[in-house]
Amino acid sequence: METTLQQRWSRFADEDLGTFVTCSALFTAFQLGKEFRGVKDAMLPAAQRLAIAARRTGPKVPLLVCSAAVGMAGMKLSIAAVSHYRQDFSRDNVLMAFPVCGALLNVHRGSRAMAKGALGLAALGYGADYVFGIYHRMKFEDALREHEEEQSLLRHYQASNRLEIEPFVASPREW
C-alpha cells in the first residue's frame, strides 16, 4: 500500500520530530559554545561574547538543521540496510547501524574520517545502550522488589485475617 504525503508527514511528526528538534538544538548549542570559546578578546564581558558568538552561529544554523535531517535519514537507512543484510530485525541492528552511519556520513572526507566517524558513533551507540541497559535493569529490579514486597504483605495480611472456622456439629447432648 502506497503511503500518501500526508501520512508521511504525520508519521514524521509522530516519530521523528522530537529527535529532529533535539538534534538541531544540540548541534546549534554546540556550535554556539565553540564560537563563544573562539572569541579572541577574552576580556569582553560574557554578554558581549555571547552576542558575537550568536552573530557568528546564525548563518550556520540552516546547515546544522540540514545535517540533523540527513543524519536521521542516514541512520534510518543504515538500520534498514543492516536489517535487510542480516535478515534479522532486532535491537542489535540499531547498534550495528551506528558505525555504518558514521562511516557513510564521512565518505566525502576520506577513509580516515570514515573510520573516526564509525568509531565515534559506535562508541556513542554502545555507550548509550550500556547506560540505558543499566538504567532499565535497575528499574526492573526496583519494580520486581516492590512486587515481591506487595506479595509478602498480601500473604501476611491474608494469613493474619484467616478465620479459623470449625464446622458446627451438634452433639446429641446439646439437643
C-alpha positions in Angstrom: 0.0 0.0 0.0 1.4 3.3 -1.1 1.6 5.9 1.7 0.4 9.4 0.9 2.4 12.6 1.6 0.0 13.4 4.5 0.7 10.0 6.1 4.4 10.5 5.7 4.3 13.9 7.3 2.1 12.7 10.2 4.5 9.8 10.8 7.4 12.2 10.8 5.6 14.5 13.3 4.7 11.5 15.5 8.0 9.6 15.4 10.9 11.9 14.3 10.0 15.5 15.1 11.2 15.4 18.7 14.5 13.8 17.7 15.0 16.2 14.9 14.3 19.3 17.1 16.5 17.9 19.8 19.4 17.2 17.5 19.1 20.6 15.8 19.1 22.3 19.2 22.1 20.3 20.4 24.1 21.0 17.2 23.3 24.7 17.4 24.2 24.9 21.1 27.4 23.1 20.5 28.3 25.5 17.6 27.4 28.4 19.8 29.7 27.1 22.5 32.5 26.7 20.0 32.0 30.3 18.8 31.8 31.6 22.3 35.1 30.0 23.3 36.6 31.1 20.0 36.1 34.8 20.6 39.6 36.3 20.6 39.1 39.0 23.2 38.5 37.1 26.4 38.4 40.4 28.3 35.0 41.2 26.9 32.0 40.7 29.2 30.3 37.4 28.7 27.1 39.0 27.3 29.1 40.7 24.5 31.0 37.5 23.8 27.7 35.6 23.6 26.3 38.2 21.2 29.3 37.9 19.0 29.0 34.1 19.1 25.3 34.2 18.3 26.0 36.5 15.3 28.6 34.0 14.0 26.5 31.0 14.7 23.3 32.4 13.0 24.4 31.8 9.4 25.4 28.2 10.2 22.1 27.2 11.7 20.4 26.1 8.4 23.4 23.8 7.7 23.2 22.4 11.2 19.5 21.7 10.8 20.0 20.1 7.4 22.8 17.9 8.9 20.4 16.8 11.6 17.9 15.8 9.0 20.5 14.0 6.9 21.8 12.3 10.0 18.3 11.0 10.9 17.6 9.8 7.4 21.0 8.2 7.2 20.5 6.4 10.5 17.2 5.1 9.4 18.6 3.9 6.1 21.6 2.3 7.8 19.3 0.4 10.2 17.2 -0.7 7.3 20.2 -1.8 5.3 21.8 -3.7 8.2 18.4 -5.4 9.0 18.0 -6.4 5.4 21.5 -7.7 5.1 21.3 -9.7 8.3 17.7 -10.9 7.7 17.2 -10.0 11.3 15.1 -7.3 12.8 16.4 -7.0 16.4 17.9 -4.3 18.6 21.4 -5.3 17.6 20.8 -3.9 14.2 20.5 -0.4 15.6 23.8 -0.8 17.4 25.4 -2.2 14.2 24.0 0.7 12.2 25.7 3.4 14.2 29.2 2.7 12.8 27.7 2.2 9.3 26.0 5.6 9.6 29.2 7.2 11.0 31.2 5.9 8.1 28.7 6.9 5.4 28.3 10.5 6.8 32.1 11.0 6.4 32.5 9.4 2.9 33.3 12.7 1.3 36.1 13.4 3.8 38.1 10.3 3.1 38.8 6.9 4.7 40.5 8.2 7.9 37.4 10.4 8.6 35.2 7.5 7.8 37.0 5.3 10.4 36.9 8.1 13.0 33.2 8.6 12.4 32.4 4.9 12.6 34.3 4.5 15.8 32.8 7.7 17.3 29.2 6.7 16.6 29.9 3.1 17.6 31.2 4.3 20.9 28.2 6.6 21.3 25.7 3.8 20.4 27.2 1.1 22.6 27.8 3.5 25.4 24.2 4.7 25.3 23.0 1.2 25.1 25.1 0.2 28.1 23.8 3.2 30.2 20.2 2.6 29.2 20.6 -1.1 29.8 21.8 -0.4 33.4 19.0 2.1 33.9 16.3 -0.3 32.7 17.8 -3.2 34.7 17.7 -1.0 37.8 14.1 0.0 37.1 13.1 -3.7 36.5 14.8 -4.8 39.8 13.1 -2.0 41.6 9.7 -3.0 40.2 10.4 -6.7 41.0 11.4 -5.9 44.6 8.2 -3.7 45.0 6.1 -6.5 43.6 7.7 -9.1 46.0 7.1 -6.8 49.0 3.5 -6.3 48.0 3.1 -10.1 47.6 4.6 -10.7 51.0 2.5 -8.1 52.7 -0.6 -9.6 51.0 0.3 -13.1 52.1 0.9 -11.8 55.7 -2.4 -9.9 55.7 -4.3 -13.0 54.4 -2.7 -15.3 56.9 -3.5 -12.9 59.8 -7.1 -12.4 58.8 -7.9 -16.0 58.1 -10.7 -17.1 60.4 -10.5 -20.5 61.9 -13.9 -21.7 61.1 -14.7 -25.0 62.7 -17.7 -27.0 61.5 -20.6 -26.8 63.8 -21.6 -30.3 64.7 -24.5 -30.7 67.1 -23.9 -33.4 69.5 -26.8 -35.4 70.9 -26.3 -33.9 74.3 -26.8 -30.3 73.0 -30.3 -31.1 71.8 
